[in-house]
Amino acid sequence: MLGWLTRRQPRVPVTETRSAGTGFTAAIMAARESYISGRSGLAELTATVQACASLWEGAFALADVTGTDLLDRRTMGLLARALAFRGEAVLLIRDRLVPCSDWDVSTRDGTPRAYRLSIPEAGGGRSETVLAPEVLHVRLAADPVAPWSGQAPLRRASLSAQLLHEVEQALHETFRDAPIGSMIVPLDGGGGEALESVRGSLRGRRGGALVIEYLSQAIAGGAPVPGRGPDHLTPRLREAAVVETLEAARGAICTAFGVLPALLNATTTGPLVREAQRHLAGWTLQPIAALVAEEACAKLGAEIEIDVMRPLQAYDAGGRARALATTVQALAQAKEGGLAPGDLAGAMALLSWGPGETAP
C-alpha cells in the first residue's frame, strides 16, 4: 500500500562499473583470439593441417619421458594436439593430469597467479578455481602483449590457412555442382518431337549431353555449318591457377607447423623424407618438448627430461656410423703415434668436441 511513498523518494543514482577497453576483458578477448584459425575458423578441417597435427601427436606419443609418470603417452599425444590447434595447453595437476577445455587466468607482472578452469565431463563440464602451481600451462609463441597465452601455428599463418580452406571449398563446390564432362551437341534439322525425345533420354546424366539444339540455333539462326563440333562445359580449372595456389597454400601451412613442404610431394624420395623428419624433430618438436619439460619441472618438483629425437631416430644413422669409425681410427692412430692425452684433447677442442659435447 505504501509503494507510492517509496516511489516518491529521491532515487540514488546507481553507479555502473564497466571494464575499460584496455582492461582485463580486452586482454582476455585478445587471448581468446588466438583460437581462431583463419577468418572462418574452418582451416583446421583441411587434410594438410590434420596431417601436420598428426605428426606432432605421433612424435610426442613416442617421446621418451624421464622423471615422472604423469606424462604418459596418452597425455603427451593430447598435449601435442592441443598445442598444434590452440598454441597452448592447460592440464590440472591431480593424481593425474586432467585436460581443461577452457580457462580464465589472473596474472601479476604478466605471470599467471590463479585459474578458473572448465573441465569437460560426459554429462556436462564443471568449473574449478585453482592456483597457478596446481596447473601445467604450456604456451607457444607467446606475444609480449599477452605473455600468458600462446598462439597456434594457424593463428600465425591465418592468411595461408584461410586461402587453403577457400581453395579446397571452391574445388568441392566445383566438383559437386559444375557440369563436368557435359557438352552442348548441335544437331541438324529434325522434328521437334524427335528432339524432345533425345533431350529426355539424356536429361540428368552428368557427363553427357545436357542440351541438344538445332545447328541453325547454335549459330544464332544463321545457315547451318557442317562439321561443327560440340561445346564442352567442363570448367577450365588450370587457367585459374588452382593447382599452383593449392600447392603454395599447403606449403605455407606445412612450414608454419615445421614440416618441410617437400614431405607431401608425390616425388619425394627416402633421403628427403629422413631430412624432413630430422628438420621437424630438431627445429620444432624438440624445442617444444623442452618447454613442456621446463614447465613440468617447475610444477611437479622433479627433474624431467623429454626426448623426441631418439624415438623418431631423427638423425643421420649413416653419418653417425661414419663419424664413429673416423673417430676410432683417429684415436688409434694417435695412440700409435704416441700423442699425449692433453695434446689429443687440445686437438679435439679445435673441433668444439669438449666436455659436455658429443659428435653430431
Buried (B, 14 or more C-beta within 10 A) or exposed (E): EEEEEEEEEEEEEEEEEEEEEEEEEEBBEEBEEBBBBBBEBBBBEBEBBEBBBBBBBBBBBBBEBEBBEBBBEEBBBBBBBBBBBBBBBBBBBEEEBBBBEBBBBBBEEEEBEBBBBBBEEEEEEEEBEBEBEBBBBBBBBBBEEBBBBBBBBBBBBBEBBBBBBBBBBBBEEBEEEBBBEBBBBBBEEEEEEEBEEBBEEBEEEEEBBBBBBBBBEBEEEEEBEEEEEEEEBEBEBEEEEBEEBBBBBBBBBBBBBBBBBBBBEEEEEEEBEBBBBBBBBBEBBBEBBBBBBEBBBEBBEEEBBBBBBEBBEBBBEEEEEEEEEEEEEBEEEBEEEEBEEEEBEEEBEEEEBEEEEEEE
